[in-house]
Amino acid sequence: MHVDMSHRVRLAAAALVVVAALALAPGAAAAWQLTKNGTVVSYDRRSLIIDGRREIFFSGSIHYPRSPPDMWPELIAKAKEGGLNTIETYIFWNIHEPEKGQFDFEGRYDIVRFFKLIQEHNMYAMVRLGPFIQAEWNHGGLPYWLREIPDIVFRTNNEPYKMHMETFVKIIIKRLKDANLFASQGGPIILAQIENEYQHLEAAFKNDGTKYIKWAANMAISTNVGIPWIMCKQTKAPSDVIPTCNGRNCGDTWPGPMNKSMPLLWTENWTAQYRVFGDPPSQRSAEDIAFAVARFFSVGGTMTNYYMYHGGTNFGRTSAAFVMPKYYDEAPLDEFGLYKEPKWGHLRDLHLALKLCKKALLWGKTSTEKLGKQFEARVCVAFLSNHNTKDDVTLTFRGQSYFVPRHSISILADCKTVVFGTQHVNAQHNQRTFHFADQTTQNNVWQMFDEEKVPKYKQSKIRLRKAGDLYNLTKDKTDYVWYTSSFKLEADDMPIRRDIKTVLEVNSHGHASVAFVNTKFVGCGHGTKMNKAFTLEKPMDLKKGVNHVAVLASTMGMMDSGAYLEHRLAGVDRVQIKGLNAGTLDLTNNGWGHIVGLVGEQKQIYTDKGMGSVTWKPAVNDRPLTWYKRHFDMPSGEDPIVLDMSTMGKGLMFVNGQGIGRYWISYKHALGRPSQQLYHIPRSFLRQKDNVLVLFEEEFGRPDAIMILTVKRDNICTFISERNPAHIKSWERKDSQITVTAADLKPRATLTCSPKKLIQQVVFASYGNPMGICGNYTIGSCHTPRAKELVEKACLGKRICTLPVSADVYGGDVNCPGTTATLAVQAKCSKRSPRAAQ
């Protein structure tokens, strides 16, 4: 049953159940040609079919350029451990062909190596070629040089664009074919995507949009890769291309392909919200994601792809406009590749539950039982669903009562036994902590290089009547352009009254700027993700005679979406001087000089080779337009490394010549803090000794107070009620029957440290009605004092411990008013000390 979001209130609670008749559903499957030693990937309405075998797919997005290659094997292994059988990635055109005809497939850009690693882990892959991808990636993945092709219009029925798009797509496909990576060749890739979320653009381009999307589909199919092609957010996908859903709740908002012979595929199930500079913290709970996935499979879905499963980092200048370096840090694997619990574990348990129901889901016949005005049931696996976001309910299904919490689904693998509840989390929780590294203070000696003198008009080589477009000037090689102009004032032009001061007004297309008048700093200004254009207005001192205005304008990345992307602008637009005795002086058409990039960039002073080309001197804090550098050793151990940049302003950072990303501490969100102050430095970027950190600070900052930190998730927790079902591993399917493998079906709490670590401390333990989150639990009115003693006895010195969840064990009062019969524990893992090991 499809529930339209417009009826969400009417169907505030619903209960869904599916009955399995294990005969293959009728209808011919669409098959793709098999090549020698390859795999046939086919489909019908029920599912994708691999070599004649139906399968359900749990996929996760891991983008190869957003993590260093040394992290790929562990990320893929953790994804598989989390129950995934497929990895998805986009292909990023602008990193592979940064200049027309010049290609790069090395290091982080080695797509063949990435897909082969997926295959080595016995997993499938989905490749989304685009080549427009959006992805919060610079220019949506399109290389800058495309903008300079005569008469080009992106993503419409435009011959220049189609020619270059087809050329690149076929280059990528040839590279993948040459490595035998498509399933039809025996490789892991079972699905390929052309274009990306085009439906809203099709409306903008009208008939030309429709012609283009049909051309794109036919072009893709003509490449003969031997696997199905898909298009996301494209309801009327042409030809044999399968349309797919992107969103948070595709089980409720999407009816599936109009062609009833095609399966329901969910290509982007957003695990969080990508964040931009200026955004406050946000998250999506594990319970909400699990609810959406269970709902999707209950209505016939056959594949969900978590976007992202690991977001990683937008290194260097790769992020789209205003997008931060850390990307989907709230994903099941965080920016550093650490398990984010309970999200990772709760989804793992959901995947196990759905796999228990696989036969019913893939071969069963679906029917619906109404359970009341606001309830229904799909009838055998059963999905008892409560859409009400406020009230818990008790439902009667087939003569048995079931408690179903608000906004949740209970999965009955045999239409009798609850094996999983989306609102009942059995997985452990954890808390991420950051730890001071001694390398912060060791040899904390900073040097600086001034970005030379603020330039004047006569020093510029590019001169135009009006300020030029920043993108056209930089060609995406730098974030920065100097705009300079001069004007002459007579004594009569100056303000007569002492209470009047002249004001510089700079209107900009975006994204940020630093202004100087007569080489003196005047002020900074910036736009936002939603409103990139802005006005900088700052008071200044002028003089009789010639005055000089210089504005260092910068971009925070190129736009990544929308029609006519090739026409988007950035940089200075109009400039006026207000407060003069003679009135406002408009400098817009005064004649402007342009200097592209920074001296430090041109000399590459952030590299070992380039930093010797300038003279460095002892650093002074709080200087705009200043390069800073220091040396440091790699912190010991294996924990991820971050820089705490909270004492800086805005700029770029490099380690050993590699771009780490843009930082922007001075831009505070509505809660008064920077959107990102901790920045990931992969260990593979570092040497054991004598690493070089180089910063370019645009505004003001104190580099000597930057901290080097390491990251852990060693605070582990559990928060489980007696109302929780037993862990999903308490059951297995044998001979089409669900059988119990556990001694009993009571809920239990399991705490697990990472390898080589043991539980060394129990920080908190309470049974009754504890409250809070991992790292910040508090006891409730029904607290049992013996809980901590009992947990310590069971867990200390162990890597894994399992705890009963029972009032009898902890001496809980079942009649205590307000009790939730919940056990909450926080423990701390650490390596065993050498003395303890003796």
LOSELUM-58794 format. One line per 3 residues: number of its first residue (from 1); for each residue x, y negated, z negated of C-alpha. Coordinates in steps of 0.02 Angstrom, whole numbers, plus 50000, padded with zeros to 5 digits. Layout:
! LOSELUM-58794
NUM	X Y Z | ...;
***
This chain:
! LOSELUM-58794
1	50000 50000 50000 | 50065 49829 50045 | 50031 49695 49916;
4	50041 49520 49988 | 50121 49392 49872 | 49966 49282 49890;
7	49870 49415 49793 | 49999 49428 49653 | 49879 49363 49520;
10	49735 49476 49571 | 49850 49627 49571 | 49948 49568 49419;
13	49965 49749 49366 | 49965 49901 49477 | 50005 50084 49460;
16	50071 50183 49609 | 50088 50374 49631 | 50153 50483 49787;
19	50100 50669 49820 | 50220 50779 49917 | 50161 50902 50046;
22	50327 50970 50104 | 50284 50982 50288 | 50377 50867 50408;
25	50270 50716 50447 | 50213 50717 50630 | 50287 50600 50759;
28	50438 50613 50869 | 50600 50538 50805 | 50697 50415 50912;
31	50866 50495 50945 | 51031 50416 50995 | 51150 50504 51110;
34	51274 50625 51032 | 51454 50620 51087 | 51578 50761 51060;
37	51605 50804 50877 | 51490 50662 50828 | 51332 50637 50727;
40	51155 50609 50793 | 51072 50462 50703 | 50886 50458 50737;
43	50730 50395 50649 | 50543 50391 50637 | 50425 50293 50525;
46	50473 50399 50376 | 50662 50380 50374 | 50828 50377 50460;
49	50880 50553 50509 | 51061 50613 50512 | 51089 50767 50620;
52	50907 50816 50597 | 50913 50791 50408 | 50812 50656 50323;
55	50901 50548 50197 | 50870 50400 50083 | 51005 50267 50083;
58	51073 50160 49943 | 51191 50035 50020 | 51297 49895 49951;
61	51375 49742 50031 | 51563 49729 50007 | 51644 49604 50126;
64	51823 49647 50172 | 51893 49468 50181 | 51825 49425 50009;
67	51940 49547 49918 | 52123 49594 49945 | 52150 49766 50026;
70	52224 49840 49868 | 52052 49819 49786 | 51955 49905 49926;
73	51979 50087 49872 | 51926 50053 49692 | 51776 49948 49746;
76	51716 50083 49864 | 51744 50219 49734 | 51646 50122 49602;
79	51505 50094 49728 | 51496 50281 49760 | 51501 50315 49573;
82	51354 50196 49558 | 51251 50307 49671 | 51278 50220 49838;
85	51304 50321 49996 | 51328 50173 50115 | 51436 50016 50122;
88	51385 49864 50226 | 51491 49721 50291 | 51477 49578 50413;
91	51608 49546 50546 | 51684 49373 50526 | 51719 49299 50698;
94	51814 49144 50642 | 51946 49241 50545 | 51973 49365 50685;
97	51982 49237 50826 | 52031 49072 50744 | 52096 49009 50912;
100	52020 49059 51077 | 52101 49221 51133 | 52212 49237 50978;
103	52159 49380 50865 | 52200 49431 50687 | 52157 49602 50615;
106	52292 49612 50483 | 52286 49617 50292 | 52115 49565 50225;
109	52053 49562 50404 | 52093 49744 50446 | 51919 49809 50486;
112	51979 49978 50547 | 52067 50013 50382 | 51912 49957 50286;
115	51794 50074 50379 | 51916 50218 50369 | 51923 50198 50180;
118	51733 50209 50176 | 51743 50370 50277 | 51878 50439 50162;
121	51755 50419 50019 | 51625 50520 50118 | 51509 50372 50133;
124	51412 50296 50277 | 51437 50118 50340 | 51330 49981 50414;
127	51414 49849 50521 | 51329 49681 50548 | 51415 49604 50697;
130	51316 49444 50711 | 51425 49367 50771 | 51332 49225 50685;
133	51320 49289 50506 | 51282 49140 50392 | 51342 49234 50235;
136	51382 49068 50147 | 51539 49078 50254 | 51620 48931 50342;
139	51522 48884 50500 | 51418 49042 50480 | 51566 49141 50546;
142	51576 49049 50711 | 51751 48986 50757 | 51772 48798 50772;
145	51837 48806 50950 | 51664 48857 51010 | 51605 48678 50975;
148	51726 48615 51108 | 51660 48726 51248 | 51575 48609 51375;
151	51384 48609 51371 | 51374 48739 51234 | 51223 48758 51120;
154	51238 48893 50988 | 51116 49038 50972 | 50997 49003 51113;
157	50978 49043 51298 | 51138 48951 51337 | 51258 49031 51460;
160	51423 48970 51384 | 51373 49030 51211 | 51309 49198 51273;
163	51467 49228 51372 | 51582 49200 51222 | 51468 49294 51104;
166	51462 49446 51218 | 51650 49443 51243 | 51683 49445 51056;
169	51552 49578 51018 | 51626 49693 51149 | 51803 49664 51082;
172	51746 49718 50909 | 51649 49867 50973 | 51798 49924 51076;
175	51909 49912 50923 | 51787 50016 50821 | 51763 50141 50962;
178	51951 50159 50988 | 51962 50209 50804 | 51814 50331 50822;
181	51717 50240 50687 | 51539 50254 50752 | 51438 50402 50689;
184	51415 50461 50868 | 51604 50485 50872 | 51613 50567 50702;
187	51639 50403 50609 | 51547 50327 50460 | 51450 50186 50547;
190	51266 50236 50563 | 51186 50064 50593 | 51242 49907 50685;
193	51163 49734 50677 | 51158 49602 50813 | 51118 49419 50770;
196	51061 49371 50595 | 50900 49301 50523 | 50851 49225 50690;
199	50662 49215 50673 | 50654 49035 50610 | 50775 48979 50746;
202	50673 49066 50880 | 50531 48948 50835 | 50648 48798 50845;
205	50713 48844 51019 | 50541 48905 51078 | 50547 48998 51244;
208	50736 48986 51255 | 50747 49067 51083 | 50638 49213 51139;
211	50742 49236 51296 | 50902 49232 51195 | 50850 49360 51065;
214	50793 49480 51201 | 50959 49456 51290 | 51055 49487 51128;
217	50959 49649 51096 | 50987 49714 51273 | 51170 49664 51269;
220	51196 49758 51106 | 51108 49915 51168 | 51210 49912 51328;
223	51370 49938 51228 | 51318 50121 51206 | 51381 50145 51028;
226	51264 50292 51003 | 51181 50229 50842 | 51026 50123 50808;
229	51035 49933 50816 | 50946 49823 50690 | 50897 49640 50671;
232	50861 49567 50499 | 50721 49442 50469 | 50659 49467 50647;
235	50480 49530 50641 | 50465 49547 50830 | 50633 49625 50865;
238	50642 49664 51051 | 50668 49830 51139 | 50725 49976 51030;
241	50803 49864 50896 | 50736 49897 50721 | 50678 49742 50624;
244	50729 49739 50441 | 50688 49640 50285 | 50795 49518 50184;
247	50733 49453 50016 | 50700 49493 49834 | 50538 49591 49846;
250	50524 49675 50016 | 50405 49807 49946 | 50276 49671 49919;
253	50314 49539 50051 | 50350 49642 50207 | 50232 49764 50296;
256	50372 49846 50395 | 50407 49851 50583 | 50258 49825 50698;
259	50320 49976 50795 | 50255 50117 50685 | 50391 50237 50745;
262	50525 50134 50655 | 50577 50153 50471 | 50569 50024 50332;
265	50747 49960 50303 | 50795 49825 50177 | 50959 49746 50233;
268	50976 49614 50097 | 50913 49646 49922 | 50986 49496 49832;
271	51067 49550 49669 | 51087 49371 49611 | 51088 49197 49688;
274	51241 49132 49776 | 51296 48971 49694 | 51361 48805 49756;
277	51454 48665 49670 | 51323 48572 49568 | 51221 48727 49527;
280	51188 48779 49346 | 51209 48963 49298 | 51080 49084 49368;
283	51056 49271 49369 | 50939 49412 49420 | 50910 49546 49292;
286	50945 49730 49318 | 50765 49766 49271 | 50696 49652 49407;
289	50807 49727 49542 | 50761 49904 49488 | 50575 49858 49493;
292	50592 49789 49670 | 50687 49943 49732 | 50566 50067 49654;
295	50422 49970 49728 | 50501 49972 49901 | 50528 50160 49901;
298	50353 50188 49834 | 50279 50104 49987 | 50383 50201 50113;
301	50553 50116 50110 | 50700 50225 50159 | 50853 50112 50135;
304	50898 49966 50023 | 51060 49868 50038 | 51115 49768 49886;
307	51176 49598 49940 | 51300 49586 49862 | 51360 49742 49772;
310	51528 49654 49752 | 51538 49472 49805 | 51722 49439 49781;
313	51804 49272 49817 | 51796 49143 49956 | 51983 49117 49968;
316	52061 48962 50042 | 51941 48860 50147 | 51826 49003 50199;
319	51668 48954 50106 | 51523 48861 50185 | 51476 48684 50135;
322	51479 48664 49945 | 51487 48853 49914 | 51602 48896 49770;
325	51750 49016 49783 | 51669 49145 49667 | 51534 49234 49766;
328	51392 49334 49689 | 51485 49354 49525 | 51323 49423 49450;
331	51327 49575 49567 | 51342 49753 49496 | 51531 49736 49520;
334	51582 49560 49470 | 51704 49445 49560 | 51850 49543 49488;
337	51778 49714 49531 | 51733 49752 49349 | 51570 49842 49306;
340	51436 49716 49263 | 51328 49809 49140 | 51188 49852 49126;
343	51159 49805 49308 | 51281 49932 49380 | 51226 50073 49265;
346	51038 50040 49273 | 51041 50044 49463 | 51146 50203 49458;
349	51011 50283 49351 | 50876 50222 49470 | 50966 50302 49617;
352	50975 50468 49523 | 50788 50457 49486 | 50743 50423 49667;
355	50856 50564 49726 | 50760 50681 49610 | 50605 50628 49708;
358	50687 50635 49879 | 50582 50776 49952 | 50420 50695 49901;
361	50476 50526 49967 | 50539 50592 50135 | 50417 50732 50173;
364	50268 50700 50061 | 50097 50636 50114 | 50047 50477 50026;
367	49878 50443 49946 | 49817 50313 49823 | 49719 50331 49660;
370	49639 50177 49584 | 49664 50168 49396 | 49557 50017 49362;
373	49529 49840 49422 | 49712 49793 49409 | 49789 49965 49427;
376	49813 50095 49562 | 49912 50254 49589 | 50004 50330 49739;
379	49987 50514 49736 | 50202 50732 49692 | 50305 50591 49634;
382	50214 50454 49542 | 50258 50269 49528 | 50156 50192 49386;
385	50172 50008 49419 | 50128 49860 49310 | 50141 49697 49408;
388	50082 49593 49262 | 50229 49485 49207 | 50158 49450 49032;
391	50068 49602 48964 | 50118 49782 48929 | 49984 49911 48968;
394	49940 50092 48930 | 49877 50182 49085 | 49785 50347 49096;
397	49839 50453 49243 | 49778 50631 49270 | 49716 50639 49092;
400	49879 50582 49011 | 49919 50411 48936 | 50075 50316 48988;
403	50145 50157 48913 | 50202 50043 49055 | 50291 49880 49004;
406	50257 49717 49093 | 50333 49696 49266 | 50392 49875 49274;
409	50375 50041 49362 | 50384 50210 49279 | 50439 50352 49393;
412	50357 50522 49363 | 50464 50642 49464 | 50335 50782 49448;
415	50182 50671 49424 | 50190 50713 49238 | 50359 50669 49162;
418	50430 50494 49154 | 50611 50511 49210 | 50648 50326 49233;
421	50573 50159 49186 | 50632 50001 49271 | 50607 49900 49111;
424	50685 50033 48998 | 50874 50018 49012 | 50973 50170 48955;
427	51137 50111 49031 | 51262 50026 48917 | 51287 49838 48919;
430	51450 49743 48916 | 51517 49569 48888 | 51654 49487 48989;
433	51790 49400 48888 | 51939 49294 48937 | 52105 49304 48846;
436	52247 49180 48832 | 52405 49238 48920 | 52575 49190 48849;
439	52628 49138 49024 | 52520 48982 48999 | 52649 48905 48885;
442	52807 48993 48946 | 52902 48875 49060 | 52750 48762 49070;
445	52847 48629 49164 | 52757 48535 49301 | 52825 48432 49444;
448	52732 48318 49563 | 52740 48245 49737 | 52638 48090 49776;
451	52541 48104 49938 | 52652 47960 49995 | 52577 47786 50013;
454	52395 47751 50048 | 52399 47721 50237 | 52351 47564 50331;
457	52267 47543 50500 | 52430 47508 50592 | 52499 47677 50539;
460	52360 47775 50621 | 52376 47852 50794 | 52192 47891 50822;
463	52098 47726 50838 | 51913 47707 50875 | 51789 47565 50865;
466	51684 47663 50739 | 51734 47796 50614 | 51747 47964 50701;
469	51666 48129 50652 | 51772 48221 50525 | 51739 48394 50598;
472	51791 48338 50772 | 51948 48259 50702 | 52004 48402 50590;
475	51950 48545 50704 | 51931 48644 50543 | 52120 48645 50510;
478	52106 48537 50353 | 51973 48465 50238 | 52043 48288 50247;
481	52042 48134 50357 | 52103 47959 50313 | 51991 47820 50379;
484	52077 47650 50380 | 52027 47474 50430 | 52084 47295 50395;
487	51993 47130 50384 | 52041 46950 50349 | 51959 46834 50222;
490	51971 46647 50201 | 51961 46559 50034 | 51781 46508 50070;
493	51733 46691 50092 | 51776 46738 49913 | 51641 46739 49777;
496	51625 46572 49690 | 51537 46631 49532 | 51636 46730 49405;
499	51493 46850 49370 | 51493 46907 49552 | 51614 47042 49606;
502	51640 47112 49780 | 51579 47289 49809 | 51638 47419 49934;
505	51494 47521 50007 | 51540 47675 50109 | 51399 47776 50186;
508	51455 47951 50229 | 51382 48101 50321 | 51468 48206 50186;
511	51541 48282 50087 | 51658 48183 49971 | 51775 48034 49976;
514	51906 47938 49878 | 51919 47752 49917 | 52063 47628 49903;
517	52071 47442 49936 | 52241 47361 49957 | 52317 47530 49903;
520	52227 47523 49734 | 52108 47663 49684 | 51927 47605 49689;
523	51825 47762 49656 | 51755 47929 49714 | 51588 47985 49782;
526	51508 48144 49847 | 51349 48221 49914 | 51262 48382 49865;
529	51219 48546 49950 | 51042 48483 49981 | 51088 48304 50023;
532	51260 48301 50100 | 51252 48118 50153 | 51292 47996 50014;
535	51343 47817 49976 | 51498 47768 49879 | 51474 47597 49797;
538	51616 47531 49689 | 51673 47358 49633 | 51844 47302 49695;
541	51965 47157 49701 | 51996 47068 49866 | 52118 46932 49911;
544	52132 46788 50030 | 52210 46847 50193 | 52217 47024 50261;
547	52137 47162 50157 | 52153 47348 50188 | 52021 47482 50161;
550	52070 47665 50159 | 51950 47808 50127 | 52008 47988 50110;
553	51855 48085 50166 | 51842 48272 50138 | 51729 48415 50184;
556	51680 48556 50067 | 51663 48676 50213 | 51560 48677 50372;
559	51374 48709 50377 | 51325 48892 50394 | 51145 48889 50457;
562	51012 48799 50557 | 50980 48749 50736 | 51105 48643 50833;
565	51246 48686 50714 | 51369 48621 50843 | 51304 48443 50817;
568	51322 48431 50627 | 51430 48285 50567 | 51539 48243 50417;
571	51647 48097 50363 | 51626 47908 50356 | 51477 47830 50444;
574	51451 47646 50394 | 51558 47530 50286 | 51508 47362 50212;
577	51583 47234 50094 | 51452 47156 49980 | 51462 47007 49862;
580	51558 46888 49977 | 51511 46705 49976 | 51476 46719 50161;
583	51361 46868 50136 | 51383 47052 50179 | 51527 47096 50293;
586	51489 47247 50403 | 51647 47342 50447 | 51559 47484 50540;
589	51617 47423 50711 | 51775 47339 50647 | 51893 47465 50724;
592	51951 47616 50625 | 52112 47713 50618 | 52115 47897 50578;
595	52251 48008 50504 | 52208 48192 50503 | 52264 48298 50356;
598	52384 48268 50214 | 52572 48249 50218 | 52587 48396 50098;
601	52482 48504 50214 | 52582 48458 50368 | 52743 48502 50278;
604	52662 48655 50197 | 52736 48608 50030 | 52631 48745 49948;
607	52744 48877 50028 | 52917 48932 49972 | 52991 48863 50132;
610	52896 48700 50139 | 52910 48643 49958 | 53095 48604 49983;
613	53055 48477 50118 | 52997 48346 49992 | 53066 48273 49832;
616	52976 48330 49675 | 52987 48232 49512 | 52926 48259 49334;
619	52736 48264 49331 | 52626 48127 49262 | 52445 48166 49219;
622	52291 48080 49291 | 52356 48024 49459 | 52245 48034 49613;
625	52308 48108 49777 | 52448 48203 49693 | 52525 48374 49724;
628	52575 48470 49567 | 52674 48631 49549 | 52740 48748 49415;
631	52819 48920 49406 | 52751 49065 49304 | 52773 49252 49280;
634	52635 49379 49305 | 52544 49424 49143 | 52577 49603 49089;
637	52449 49741 49106 | 52317 49775 49239 | 52177 49657 49188;
640	52121 49529 49318 | 52197 49355 49307 | 52109 49187 49314;
643	52157 49005 49299 | 52056 48894 49183 | 52052 48730 49281;
646	51937 48636 49163 | 52061 48493 49139 | 52071 48450 49324;
649	51961 48350 49442 | 51941 48405 49623 | 52059 48482 49749;
652	52142 48636 49822 | 52250 48770 49744 | 52381 48889 49811;
655	52482 49031 49735 | 52639 49089 49824 | 52577 49003 49981;
658	52405 49086 49983 | 52249 48980 49970 | 52148 49021 49815;
661	52006 48902 49853 | 51932 48733 49819 | 51908 48680 49638;
664	51786 48544 49583 | 51779 48517 49397 | 51724 48335 49398;
667	51557 48380 49479 | 51447 48429 49332 | 51279 48518 49350;
670	51120 48467 49258 | 51179 48552 49098 | 51337 48447 49093;
673	51467 48576 49142 | 51562 48616 49303 | 51485 48754 49409;
676	51651 48847 49413 | 51803 48820 49305 | 51884 48993 49310;
679	51971 49045 49472 | 52027 49220 49519 | 52210 49251 49561;
682	52222 49430 49628 | 52373 49523 49560 | 52419 49571 49738;
685	52452 49386 49771 | 52583 49383 49633 | 52762 49436 49603;
688	52820 49501 49435 | 52926 49345 49411 | 52935 49165 49471;
691	52766 49138 49551 | 52728 48962 49612 | 52561 48877 49580;
694	52531 48722 49686 | 52382 48605 49670 | 52323 48456 49768;
697	52224 48343 49651 | 52113 48214 49736 | 52051 48125 49580;
700	52122 48142 49405 | 52182 48289 49302 | 52298 48359 49170;
703	52388 48506 49248 | 52492 48541 49093 | 52331 48596 49006;
706	52284 48726 49137 | 52272 48898 49057 | 52318 49069 49127;
709	52194 49199 49063 | 52161 49383 49084 | 51987 49459 49100;
712	51914 49608 49007 | 51746 49694 48986 | 51795 49787 48827;
715	51646 49732 48722 | 51520 49870 48756 | 51343 49879 48690;
718	51184 49979 48689 | 51006 49920 48661 | 50884 50066 48670;
721	50711 50097 48598 | 50629 50260 48551 | 50504 50216 48687;
724	50638 50237 48820 | 50630 50396 48922 | 50774 50518 48906;
727	50925 50484 49016 | 50897 50528 49198 | 51034 50661 49187;
730	50917 50760 49073 | 50834 50829 49231 | 50885 50909 49393;
733	50792 50978 49543 | 50805 51164 49578 | 50707 51254 49712;
736	50593 51104 49736 | 50554 51099 49549 | 50604 50973 49416;
739	50691 51064 49274 | 50756 51003 49106 | 50943 51017 49078;
742	50953 50930 48908 | 50921 51010 48738 | 50775 50891 48714;
745	50700 50740 48799 | 50732 50611 48664 | 50820 50448 48712;
748	51003 50434 48667 | 51128 50292 48675 | 51297 50323 48755;
751	51447 50208 48736 | 51593 50232 48856 | 51760 50143 48860;
754	51862 50131 49019 | 51999 50262 49044 | 52149 50248 48924;
757	52044 50151 48796 | 51954 50204 48638 | 51820 50128 48527;
760	51923 50041 48393 | 51790 49935 48309 | 51602 49932 48285;
763	51559 49748 48280 | 51370 49765 48256 | 51244 49903 48227;
766	51062 49892 48180 | 50906 49999 48196 | 50733 49921 48187;
769	50699 49760 48280 | 50868 49683 48323 | 50873 49539 48446;
772	50994 49454 48565 | 51113 49504 48703 | 51277 49599 48706;
775	51404 49496 48611 | 51269 49401 48516 | 51154 49524 48428;
778	51064 49478 48267 | 50973 49590 48143 | 50784 49584 48129;
781	50664 49600 47983 | 50666 49792 47997 | 50856 49810 47991;
784	50930 49972 47922 | 51091 49940 47824 | 51159 50117 47853;
787	51164 50097 48043 | 51340 50026 48055 | 51415 50158 47940;
790	51335 50299 48040 | 51388 50226 48207 | 51568 50202 48147;
793	51574 50383 48091 | 51511 50443 48260 | 51611 50329 48375;
796	51775 50263 48305 | 51927 50333 48392 | 51828 50406 48536;
799	51818 50355 48718 | 51638 50413 48734 | 51509 50433 48597;
802	51325 50477 48604 | 51204 50413 48472 | 51028 50471 48431;
805	50891 50340 48437 | 50782 50391 48292 | 50713 50312 48135;
808	50749 50473 48040 | 50936 50463 48077 | 50961 50282 48022;
811	50831 50276 47884 | 50716 50162 47981 | 50542 50119 47918;
814	50419 50165 48057 | 50285 50064 47968 | 50387 49904 47956;
817	50285 49763 48036 | 50364 49710 48199 | 50480 49858 48220;
820	50524 49901 48400 | 50611 50063 48351 | 50768 49997 48437;
823	50952 50037 48410 | 51075 49897 48452 | 51262 49925 48442;
826	51413 49822 48494 | 51583 49906 48496 | 51755 49852 48551;
829	51869 49958 48660 | 52057 49941 48665 | 52211 50043 48701;
832	52273 50152 48560 | 52423 50071 48477 | 52588 50167 48485;
835	52587 50186 48296 | 52412 50261 48299 | 52464 50381 48436;
838	52605 50455 48331;
***
